[in-house]
Amino acid sequence: MSSLSLRHDWSRDEIQQLLELPLVDLLWQSQQVHRQANPGYQVQLASLLSVKTGGCEEDCAYCPQSMHHSSDVSAHPQLEVAPVLERARAAKAAGAHRFCMGWAWREIRDGAPFEAMLSMVRGVRELGLEACVTAGMLTDQQASRLAEAGLTAYNHNLDTSPEHYDQIITTRTYQERLETLARVRRSGITLCCGGIIGMGEGTDDRAGLLQVLANLNPHPESVPINALVAVEGTPLEELTSVDPLELVRMVATARILMPHSRVRLSAGREQMNREAQVLCLLAGADSIFYGDQLLTTGNPDVATDRELLAAAGVTALGKIPASASMNCVPAH
């Protein structure tokens, strides 16, 4: 562990000033932190699988899986344990270090679905992969059982600032999200928590999101930074793509605020050229989602990402096989 000092008392003004620095100055600051916190420039490759797709009760304005939107992705029954673990094996064979599983739920459901989730977590861990779950709200008992099963991380994003939140979601409060994070933390599971830019927010809202994240103590171990992928049929379908350099700014600022967190370059990469993605790696991103599909949106394919990492001169945690591919097992 490096000697970088950690703060949990950032003001919004301080963070906004970072976000608005001349880009070369911001990159210079983030580079100094990143080189100290991540010597050798290792990048974690995480694979993501939608285990339960569509039919979600939440009304998140960006999400095609919401039952409230005309884009509602056709609801699929939860995948069985065996095919999920086959996907995990394929992901590991392609070089993934973490396997993330998503359920389109407002909250985790007890009974057979939860027991299957626990079996999936145990199976992924037995393969030697980190296991991450995102499935909405959860109880203390559910968090405890997930911890006992070996869950590495629980993902629960804040999405945006407290002030902009009700423009994006009305079916769950910001406080409920914070309470979910607290339950995960009490169980001993690490936190994966970040947000999305390009949803009509201002720079002050981006600073507000980062302020909440950076003032959590301890910082989230993983911080996904997403750019909106506007999907037809969602309330945000008309929004134009965010400038990739804005994503670079978010990554760089997150790295400065949370030196030891894994800053994960997430949704929106498919809309970025290679040079913009390399800038994000330079700015402090040390993880990417790996494979040609996120939950319901596209992602660069494995071969493209292997070329990206080689061009940037960064190394992946573990080893990427020369013939890496994750296309051998269908998602549904």
C-alpha positions in Angstrom: 0.0 0.0 0.0 1.4 3.4 -0.9 1.6 6.4 1.4 -1.1 8.4 -0.4 -3.3 10.2 2.1 -7.0 9.4 2.1 -9.6 12.0 2.7 -13.3 11.7 3.5 -14.1 15.4 3.9 -14.1 16.7 0.3 -16.3 19.7 -0.4 -18.3 20.0 -3.5 -16.5 23.2 -4.5 -13.1 21.4 -4.3 -14.3 18.6 -6.5 -16.0 20.9 -9.0 -12.7 22.8 -9.3 -10.9 19.6 -10.1 -13.5 18.7 -12.7 -13.1 22.1 -14.4 -9.3 22.2 -14.4 -7.6 22.4 -17.8 -7.5 18.8 -19.0 -3.7 18.6 -19.1 -3.5 19.8 -15.5 -6.2 17.4 -14.3 -4.4 14.5 -16.1 -1.1 15.5 -14.5 -2.6 15.4 -11.0 -4.4 12.1 -11.6 -1.3 10.5 -13.2 0.8 11.3 -10.1 -1.8 9.6 -7.9 -2.4 6.7 -10.3 1.3 5.8 -10.7 1.7 5.7 -7.0 -1.4 3.7 -6.2 -1.2 1.3 -9.2 2.5 0.7 -10.0 2.8 -1.4 -13.1 -0.5 -0.2 -14.5 -2.5 -3.4 -14.0 -6.1 -3.4 -15.2 -8.7 -5.8 -13.9 -10.9 -7.4 -16.5 -14.5 -8.0 -15.3 -17.1 -10.0 -17.2 -20.8 -9.2 -16.7 -23.8 -11.5 -17.2 -27.5 -10.7 -16.9 -28.9 -13.6 -14.9 -32.5 -12.2 -14.6 -33.3 -9.8 -17.5 -36.2 -7.4 -17.9 -39.4 -6.7 -16.0 -37.9 -4.5 -13.2 -40.3 -2.6 -11.0 -38.0 0.4 -10.8 -38.5 3.4 -13.2 -34.8 4.3 -13.8 -35.0 6.7 -16.7 -31.9 5.3 -18.4 -32.8 1.6 -18.2 -34.5 -0.5 -20.9 -35.2 -3.2 -18.3 -37.8 -1.1 -16.5 -41.4 -2.3 -16.9 -42.4 1.4 -16.9 -40.8 2.1 -20.3 -41.9 1.1 -23.8 -38.4 -0.3 -24.3 -38.9 -2.8 -21.6 -36.6 -5.6 -22.5 -38.6 -8.9 -22.8 -38.6 -10.5 -19.3 -36.7 -13.7 -19.1 -36.8 -16.2 -16.3 -33.8 -16.4 -14.1 -31.0 -18.5 -15.6 -30.2 -21.8 -14.0 -27.0 -22.3 -12.0 -25.3 -24.6 -14.5 -25.3 -22.2 -17.6 -24.3 -19.3 -15.4 -21.2 -21.2 -14.2 -20.5 -22.2 -17.8 -20.4 -18.5 -18.7 -18.1 -17.9 -15.7 -15.7 -20.7 -16.9 -15.7 -19.1 -20.4 -15.0 -15.7 -18.9 -12.1 -17.1 -16.9 -10.7 -18.9 -19.9 -10.8 -15.6 -21.8 -8.8 -13.8 -19.1 -11.5 -12.3 -16.8 -10.5 -11.8 -13.2 -14.0 -10.9 -11.8 -17.4 -12.3 -12.8 -20.4 -10.0 -12.2 -24.0 -11.2 -12.2 -27.0 -8.9 -12.5 -30.7 -9.4 -11.6 -33.3 -6.9 -12.8 -34.9 -6.7 -9.4 -36.0 -3.9 -7.1 -34.8 -6.1 -4.2 -33.4 -9.6 -3.6 -36.2 -12.2 -3.4 -35.9 -14.9 -0.8 -36.6 -18.6 -1.6 -35.4 -20.5 -4.6 -34.1 -17.5 -6.6 -31.9 -16.4 -3.7 -30.7 -20.0 -3.0 -29.7 -20.2 -6.7 -27.9 -16.9 -6.4 -25.9 -18.2 -3.4 -25.0 -21.4 -5.4 -23.8 -19.2 -8.3 -21.6 -17.1 -6.0 -20.1 -20.3 -4.5 -19.5 -21.7 -7.9 -17.8 -18.6 -9.3 -15.6 -18.4 -6.2 -14.6 -22.1 -6.6 -13.5 -21.3 -10.1 -11.0 -18.8 -8.6 -12.8 -15.7 -9.8 -13.9 -12.7 -7.8 -17.7 -12.7 -7.7 -19.9 -9.6 -7.8 -23.7 -9.3 -7.6 -26.1 -6.5 -8.5 -29.7 -7.2 -7.5 -31.2 -4.1 -5.9 -31.9 -3.7 -2.2 -31.2 -6.4 0.3 -31.6 -7.2 4.0 -28.9 -7.6 6.6 -29.6 -11.4 6.7 -29.3 -11.6 2.9 -26.1 -9.7 3.0 -24.7 -12.0 5.7 -25.6 -15.1 3.7 -24.0 -13.6 0.6 -20.8 -12.9 2.6 -20.9 -16.5 3.9 -21.1 -17.8 0.3 -17.9 -15.9 -0.5 -19.3 -12.9 -2.4 -16.4 -10.5 -3.2 -18.4 -7.4 -4.0 -22.0 -6.1 -4.2 -22.8 -3.4 -6.8 -25.3 -0.7 -6.0 -24.8 2.5 -7.9 -25.9 5.9 -6.7 -26.2 7.0 -10.4 -26.1 10.8 -9.9 -26.1 13.5 -7.3 -28.7 13.7 -4.5 -30.2 16.9 -6.2 -30.5 15.4 -9.7 -31.7 12.0 -8.5 -35.4 12.5 -8.6 -35.1 13.5 -12.3 -33.9 10.0 -13.0 -35.6 7.7 -10.5 -38.8 8.0 -8.4 -39.4 4.5 -7.2 -36.5 4.4 -4.7 -35.0 7.2 -2.6 -31.4 8.2 -2.4 -31.4 7.4 1.3 -32.6 3.8 0.5 -29.5 3.4 -1.8 -27.2 4.7 1.0 -28.9 2.3 3.5 -28.2 -0.6 1.1 -24.6 0.4 0.9 -24.4 0.4 4.7 -25.9 -3.1 4.9 -23.3 -4.4 2.4 -20.5 -2.8 4.3 -21.7 -4.2 7.7 -21.6 -7.7 6.2 -18.0 -7.4 5.2 -18.6 -7.5 1.5 -16.7 -4.9 -0.5 -18.6 -2.1 -2.3 -18.9 -1.5 -6.0 -20.6 1.9 -6.3 -20.5 4.6 -9.0 -22.7 6.5 -11.4 -23.6 7.6 -14.9 -22.9 10.9 -16.7 -24.7 12.3 -19.7 -28.2 12.2 -18.1 -28.9 15.9 -18.3 -26.9 16.7 -15.1 -24.6 19.7 -14.7 -20.9 19.7 -13.6 -22.2 20.5 -10.1 -24.2 17.2 -10.1 -21.1 15.2 -11.2 -19.2 16.9 -8.3 -22.1 16.0 -6.0 -22.0 12.3 -7.0 -18.3 12.1 -6.5 -18.5 14.0 -3.2 -20.9 11.3 -1.8 -18.7 8.5 -3.0 -15.4 10.1 -1.8 -16.8 10.9 1.6 -17.9 7.3 2.3 -15.5 5.9 4.9 -13.9 3.6 3.7 -14.1 4.5 0.0 -15.9 2.0 -2.2 -13.4 -0.6 -3.4 -14.8 -0.3 -6.9 -16.2 2.8 -8.6 -17.8 2.2 -12.0 -17.9 5.3 -14.2 -20.6 5.0 -16.9 -21.6 7.2 -19.8 -25.3 7.0 -20.7 -26.2 4.7 -23.6 -29.5 6.3 -24.7 -31.9 3.5 -25.6 -35.0 3.9 -27.6 -38.2 3.8 -25.5 -36.6 5.2 -22.4 -37.2 8.7 -21.1 -33.6 9.7 -22.0 -33.7 8.3 -25.5 -33.3 11.8 -27.1 -30.1 12.7 -25.2 -27.0 13.0 -27.3 -23.8 11.1 -26.4 -21.6 12.7 -23.8 -18.3 14.1 -24.9 -15.7 11.3 -24.2 -13.4 13.9 -22.6 -16.1 14.4 -20.0 -15.7 10.7 -19.1 -11.9 11.2 -18.9 -12.5 14.1 -16.5 -14.7 11.9 -14.3 -12.2 9.1 -14.2 -9.3 11.4 -13.4 -11.2 13.2 -10.6 -12.4 9.9 -9.1 -8.8 8.7 -9.1 -7.6 11.8 -7.2 -10.4 11.6 -4.7 -10.3 7.8 -4.1 -6.6 6.8 -4.7 -7.0 3.1 -3.9 -10.4 2.4 -5.3 -10.6 0.4 -8.6 -12.0 3.0 -11.0 -14.0 0.9 -13.5 -14.6 2.2 -17.1 -18.0 0.8 -17.7 -21.0 1.5 -20.0 -20.5 3.8 -23.0 -17.1 2.5 -24.1 -18.5 1.2 -27.4 -19.2 4.9 -28.3 -15.6 5.9 -27.6 -12.7 5.6 -30.0 -9.5 3.9 -28.9 -7.7 7.1 -28.1 -10.4 8.2 -25.7 -10.3 4.9 -23.9 -6.5 5.1 -23.7 -6.9 8.5 -22.1 -9.2 7.0 -19.5 -6.6 4.4 -18.7 -4.0 7.1 -18.4 -6.3 9.2 -16.2 -6.7 6.4 -13.7 -9.1 3.7 -14.9 -7.8 0.4 -13.7 -10.6 -1.9 -14.7 -12.9 -2.5 -17.7 -15.8 -4.7 -18.4 -14.6 -7.4 -20.7 -16.8 -9.1 -23.3 -19.1 -8.0 -26.1 -22.2 -7.6 -23.9 -23.1 -5.7 -20.6 -26.5 -6.4 -19.1 -28.5 -5.2 -22.1 -26.1 -3.0 -24.1 -23.2 -3.7 -26.3 -19.5 -3.6 -25.3 -16.3 -3.9 -27.3 -15.4 -7.5 -28.1 -12.6 -9.4 -26.5 -10.2 -9.1 -29.4 -10.7 -5.4 -29.6 -10.0 -5.0 -25.9 -6.8 -7.2 -26.1 -5.6 -4.8 -28.8 -6.6 -1.8 -26.7 -4.6 -3.0 -23.7 -1.6 -3.8 -25.8 -1.7 -0.4 -27.5 -1.9 1.3 -24.2 1.0 -0.7 -22.7 -1.0 -1.9 -19.7 -1.2 -5.4 -18.3 -4.2 -7.3 -17.1 -4.5 -9.0 -13.8 -3.9 -12.7 -14.6 -3.1 -13.7 -18.1 -5.2 -13.2 -21.3 -5.0 -16.3 -23.5 -3.8 -15.6 -27.1 -7.1 -17.0 -28.5 -9.4 -15.4 -25.9 -13.1 -15.5 -26.6 -16.3 -15.6 -24.6 -18.7 -16.4 -27.4 -18.9 -20.1 -26.7 -21.9 -20.0 -24.3 -25.1 -18.0 -25.0 -26.3 -15.4 -22.5 -29.9 -16.7 -22.6 
